[in-house]
Amino acid sequence: MSDRKILHLDMDSYFASVEQQKRPELRGRPIGVSGKPGTRTVVAAASREAKPFGVKSGMPTWEAKKLCPEIQFVPGNMRDYQKCTRTWLQVMREFSPTLEIFSIDEAFLDVTGTVERFGGPLELARGMKQKIRLKLGPHITASIGIAHGKTFSKLIVTKVKPDGICILEKNGLSSLLKNTPPEEICGIGEKTAKKLEKMGIKSLAELGKY
């Protein structure tokens, strides 16, 4: 494994968290950000209270309501989300100038040359999360993964959501590859995963050998 340190930041239940930060009456309740009320639409984001019921992004609102009868739908406001994104991106730039935006709620940061300045990867991640909390409010959180490359930093962050930190050390790579199915890697969809399974490939370790 190389000595590179690539940080992946993923905002938790992003649009829903922004709405809960703005509107105290929505906090602690299952909500889904969707289109205009009364229209046939899909869930753009589900709050962390709605996700345990199986509600997820891209799901039709009628299906989400069936899974979680108590869910409340709120219309999205892209201007608010873009404003928040500009804020946390600026925070990330305080820790390294080498930034790559992946989406409105995800970004990569190469902290190879700056990580020791902040006391190490864990301290850097904690400091970044704290600054984001101070800038945006306590109900908007982020999860952070740090690894030797983008693929693995994005992979490990899914294992600590919401509001977590995961750092892939050298001695943890072998176990990660052995215990991770290929479909957990960004870019490998359901159809490709089924083809790989037919070939007897059920883990990233097996995929690497092939």
C-alpha positions in Angstrom: 0.0 0.0 0.0 1.3 3.5 -0.9 1.8 6.3 1.7 -0.9 8.4 0.0 -3.7 9.7 2.1 -7.0 10.3 0.3 -9.9 11.5 2.3 -13.5 11.0 1.2 -16.2 13.1 2.8 -19.8 12.0 2.5 -22.6 14.2 3.9 -25.2 12.1 5.9 -28.8 12.1 4.6 -27.8 15.4 3.1 -30.9 17.1 1.8 -33.0 15.8 4.7 -30.4 16.9 7.3 -30.4 20.4 5.8 -34.2 20.5 6.1 -34.1 19.3 9.7 -31.4 21.9 10.6 -33.7 24.7 9.2 -36.9 23.4 10.7 -36.8 22.2 14.3 -40.2 20.6 14.0 -38.8 18.0 11.6 -35.9 16.9 13.9 -36.1 13.3 15.2 -38.9 12.5 12.7 -38.8 10.3 9.6 -38.9 12.7 6.6 -38.3 12.4 2.9 -37.3 15.3 0.6 -39.3 15.1 -2.6 -40.9 17.3 -5.2 -43.9 19.6 -4.8 -46.7 18.3 -2.6 -49.5 16.5 -4.4 -47.3 15.5 -7.4 -46.2 12.0 -8.3 -42.6 12.1 -7.4 -39.7 10.2 -5.8 -37.7 10.5 -2.6 -34.6 12.6 -3.3 -33.2 12.0 0.2 -34.4 10.2 3.3 -33.6 11.2 6.9 -31.7 8.8 9.1 -35.0 8.2 11.0 -36.7 7.0 7.8 -33.9 4.8 6.5 -34.4 1.9 9.1 -37.9 1.4 7.5 -36.2 0.8 4.1 -36.9 4.2 2.7 -34.1 5.2 0.2 -33.3 7.7 -2.5 -35.0 7.2 -5.8 -37.9 5.4 -4.3 -41.4 6.5 -5.3 -43.1 8.4 -2.5 -46.1 6.0 -2.4 -43.7 3.1 -1.7 -41.9 5.1 1.0 -45.3 5.9 2.6 -46.2 2.2 2.6 -42.9 1.3 4.3 -43.0 4.2 6.8 -46.6 5.5 7.3 -45.3 8.2 9.6 -43.0 9.7 7.0 -43.5 13.4 6.2 -42.5 14.7 2.8 -41.0 18.1 2.3 -40.2 19.9 -0.9 -36.5 20.3 -1.7 -34.7 23.6 -2.0 -31.6 23.2 -4.2 -30.4 26.7 -3.5 -30.1 25.9 0.2 -28.3 22.6 -0.5 -25.8 24.3 -2.9 -25.2 27.0 -0.3 -24.4 24.4 2.3 -22.1 22.5 -0.1 -20.1 25.7 -0.8 -19.6 26.1 2.9 -18.3 22.6 3.7 -16.2 22.5 0.5 -14.5 25.7 1.8 -13.9 23.9 5.1 -12.2 21.0 3.3 -9.9 23.4 1.4 -8.6 24.6 4.8 -7.1 21.1 5.3 -5.6 20.7 1.7 -5.9 22.6 -1.6 -6.1 19.3 -3.6 -9.9 18.9 -3.8 -12.0 16.9 -6.2 -15.8 17.4 -6.1 -17.7 14.1 -6.7 -21.3 15.3 -6.2 -23.3 17.8 -4.3 -22.8 15.7 -1.1 -19.4 14.0 -1.6 -15.9 15.1 -2.3 -12.3 13.8 -2.2 -9.3 15.5 -0.7 -5.6 14.5 -1.0 -4.2 15.2 2.4 -0.9 13.3 1.8 1.2 16.4 2.3 -0.9 18.1 5.1 -2.1 15.3 7.3 0.9 15.4 9.8 0.4 19.2 10.2 -2.9 18.4 11.8 -1.6 15.7 14.1 -2.5 12.6 11.9 -5.4 11.3 9.9 -7.8 10.8 12.9 -7.2 14.3 14.3 -7.5 15.9 10.8 -10.9 14.1 10.3 -12.2 15.1 13.7 -11.1 18.7 13.1 -12.9 18.8 9.7 -16.1 17.4 11.1 -16.0 19.8 14.0 -15.6 22.8 11.7 -18.5 21.7 9.5 -20.7 21.3 12.5 -19.8 24.8 13.7 -20.5 26.3 10.3 -23.7 24.4 9.4 -25.2 23.3 12.7 -25.4 20.1 14.7 -28.0 18.4 12.6 -25.9 18.4 9.4 -23.2 15.7 9.8 -20.5 14.1 7.6 -18.8 10.8 7.5 -15.2 10.5 6.5 -13.0 7.7 5.1 -9.2 7.9 4.7 -7.3 5.4 2.6 -4.5 5.2 0.1 -6.8 5.8 -2.9 -10.3 7.1 -3.8 -11.8 3.7 -4.4 -11.1 2.5 -0.9 -11.7 5.8 0.9 -15.2 5.9 -0.6 -15.8 2.2 0.2 -14.9 2.4 3.9 -17.0 5.5 4.6 -20.2 3.5 3.9 -19.3 1.3 6.8 -19.3 4.1 9.4 -22.3 6.2 8.3 -23.8 8.3 9.8 -21.4 10.7 11.5 -18.4 8.3 11.6 -14.7 8.2 10.7 -12.9 5.2 9.2 -9.2 5.0 8.5 -7.8 2.1 6.4 -4.4 1.0 7.8 -2.0 -1.1 5.9 -2.7 -4.2 8.0 -6.5 -3.9 7.3 -6.4 -4.0 3.5 -6.3 -7.8 3.2 -9.3 -8.3 5.5 -11.2 -5.6 3.7 -10.6 -7.2 0.3 -11.5 -10.7 1.6 -14.8 -9.6 3.2 -16.1 -7.1 0.6 -18.4 -8.2 -2.2 -17.6 -6.6 -5.6 -21.0 -4.7 -5.8 -19.9 -2.5 -2.9 -17.3 -0.8 -5.2 -18.5 2.3 -6.9 -19.2 1.5 -10.6 -20.0 -2.2 -10.2 -23.8 -2.6 -10.5 -26.2 -5.4 -9.9 -25.9 -6.9 -13.4 -22.1 -7.0 -13.3 -22.1 -8.4 -9.8 -24.3 -11.3 -10.9 -21.9 -12.0 -13.8 -19.0 -12.0 -11.4 -20.8 -14.4 -9.1 -21.4 -16.8 -11.9 -17.7 -16.7 -12.5 -17.2 -17.7 -8.9 -16.0 -14.2 -7.9 -17.6 -13.2 -4.6 -15.1 -10.8 -3.0 -12.7 -8.1 -4.0 -9.8 -10.4 -3.2 -11.1 -13.0 -5.7 -11.7 -10.3 -8.2 -8.1 -9.1 -7.8 -6.7 -12.6 -8.3 -8.8 -13.1 -11.4 
